[in-house]
Amino acid sequence: MISDKDIKKLEIVFVTKEEFKKEINDLKRTVVTKREFNRTSDEIIDSIKQVINMIGESLEDNKEQDNILDDHERRLDKVEDKVFSLT
């Protein structure tokens, strides 16, 4: 016959229905949390990519402005050379 002592030992070895349900619920929460984390991390990565693109566009605009300023500076240097060479 199985005694109460044997049943206690078996309870330690085997999972009870309540423990099993709790474990399943914990796993479900973990899966949901992982999905939320993946979705959130994807959103963050997309935002970072947008910022990088915006910075790249700004750098291109700055390069164009630098080229224009360099051209103006060269022209002013030529004008200065002509004006000061006459005096």
Rosetta constraint file for C-alpha pairs under 8 A:
AtomPair CA 2 CA 6 HARMONIC 5.99 0.50
AtomPair CA 2 CA 7 HARMONIC 7.13 0.50
AtomPair CA 3 CA 7 HARMONIC 6.46 0.50
AtomPair CA 4 CA 8 HARMONIC 6.22 0.50
AtomPair CA 5 CA 9 HARMONIC 6.40 0.50
AtomPair CA 6 CA 10 HARMONIC 6.25 0.50
AtomPair CA 7 CA 11 HARMONIC 6.14 0.50
AtomPair CA 8 CA 12 HARMONIC 6.51 0.50
AtomPair CA 9 CA 13 HARMONIC 6.54 0.50
AtomPair CA 10 CA 14 HARMONIC 5.94 0.50
AtomPair CA 11 CA 15 HARMONIC 6.95 0.50
AtomPair CA 11 CA 16 HARMONIC 7.11 0.50
AtomPair CA 15 CA 19 HARMONIC 6.08 0.50
AtomPair CA 15 CA 20 HARMONIC 6.19 0.50
AtomPair CA 16 CA 20 HARMONIC 6.09 0.50
AtomPair CA 17 CA 21 HARMONIC 6.17 0.50
AtomPair CA 18 CA 22 HARMONIC 6.14 0.50
AtomPair CA 19 CA 23 HARMONIC 6.12 0.50
AtomPair CA 20 CA 24 HARMONIC 6.19 0.50
AtomPair CA 21 CA 25 HARMONIC 6.15 0.50
AtomPair CA 22 CA 26 HARMONIC 6.15 0.50
AtomPair CA 23 CA 27 HARMONIC 6.21 0.50
AtomPair CA 24 CA 28 HARMONIC 6.17 0.50
AtomPair CA 25 CA 29 HARMONIC 6.23 0.50
AtomPair CA 26 CA 30 HARMONIC 6.18 0.50
AtomPair CA 27 CA 31 HARMONIC 6.19 0.50
AtomPair CA 28 CA 32 HARMONIC 6.24 0.50
AtomPair CA 29 CA 33 HARMONIC 5.98 0.50
AtomPair CA 30 CA 34 HARMONIC 6.07 0.50
AtomPair CA 31 CA 35 HARMONIC 6.21 0.50
AtomPair CA 32 CA 36 HARMONIC 6.16 0.50
AtomPair CA 33 CA 37 HARMONIC 6.01 0.50
AtomPair CA 34 CA 38 HARMONIC 6.04 0.50
AtomPair CA 35 CA 39 HARMONIC 6.09 0.50
AtomPair CA 36 CA 40 HARMONIC 5.96 0.50
AtomPair CA 37 CA 41 HARMONIC 5.92 0.50
AtomPair CA 38 CA 42 HARMONIC 6.05 0.50
AtomPair CA 39 CA 43 HARMONIC 6.28 0.50
AtomPair CA 40 CA 44 HARMONIC 6.23 0.50
AtomPair CA 41 CA 45 HARMONIC 6.10 0.50
AtomPair CA 42 CA 46 HARMONIC 6.15 0.50
AtomPair CA 43 CA 47 HARMONIC 6.18 0.50
AtomPair CA 44 CA 48 HARMONIC 6.16 0.50
AtomPair CA 45 CA 49 HARMONIC 6.19 0.50
AtomPair CA 46 CA 50 HARMONIC 6.26 0.50
AtomPair CA 47 CA 51 HARMONIC 6.29 0.50
AtomPair CA 48 CA 52 HARMONIC 6.17 0.50
AtomPair CA 49 CA 53 HARMONIC 6.18 0.50
AtomPair CA 50 CA 54 HARMONIC 6.16 0.50
AtomPair CA 51 CA 55 HARMONIC 6.14 0.50
AtomPair CA 52 CA 56 HARMONIC 6.14 0.50
AtomPair CA 53 CA 57 HARMONIC 6.20 0.50
AtomPair CA 54 CA 58 HARMONIC 6.20 0.50
AtomPair CA 55 CA 59 HARMONIC 6.15 0.50
AtomPair CA 56 CA 60 HARMONIC 6.30 0.50
AtomPair CA 57 CA 61 HARMONIC 6.28 0.50
AtomPair CA 58 CA 62 HARMONIC 6.12 0.50
AtomPair CA 59 CA 63 HARMONIC 6.12 0.50
AtomPair CA 60 CA 64 HARMONIC 6.36 0.50
AtomPair CA 61 CA 65 HARMONIC 6.30 0.50
AtomPair CA 62 CA 66 HARMONIC 5.99 0.50
AtomPair CA 63 CA 67 HARMONIC 6.19 0.50
AtomPair CA 64 CA 68 HARMONIC 6.33 0.50
AtomPair CA 65 CA 69 HARMONIC 6.11 0.50
AtomPair CA 66 CA 70 HARMONIC 6.02 0.50
AtomPair CA 67 CA 71 HARMONIC 6.18 0.50
AtomPair CA 68 CA 72 HARMONIC 6.26 0.50
AtomPair CA 69 CA 73 HARMONIC 6.04 0.50
AtomPair CA 70 CA 74 HARMONIC 6.21 0.50
AtomPair CA 71 CA 75 HARMONIC 6.28 0.50
AtomPair CA 72 CA 76 HARMONIC 6.09 0.50
AtomPair CA 73 CA 77 HARMONIC 6.10 0.50
AtomPair CA 74 CA 78 HARMONIC 6.31 0.50
AtomPair CA 75 CA 79 HARMONIC 6.27 0.50
AtomPair CA 76 CA 80 HARMONIC 6.04 0.50
AtomPair CA 77 CA 81 HARMONIC 6.07 0.50
AtomPair CA 78 CA 82 HARMONIC 6.27 0.50
AtomPair CA 79 CA 83 HARMONIC 6.07 0.50
AtomPair CA 80 CA 84 HARMONIC 5.83 0.50
AtomPair CA 81 CA 85 HARMONIC 5.76 0.50
AtomPair CA 82 CA 86 HARMONIC 6.47 0.50
AtomPair CA 83 CA 87 HARMONIC 7.07 0.50
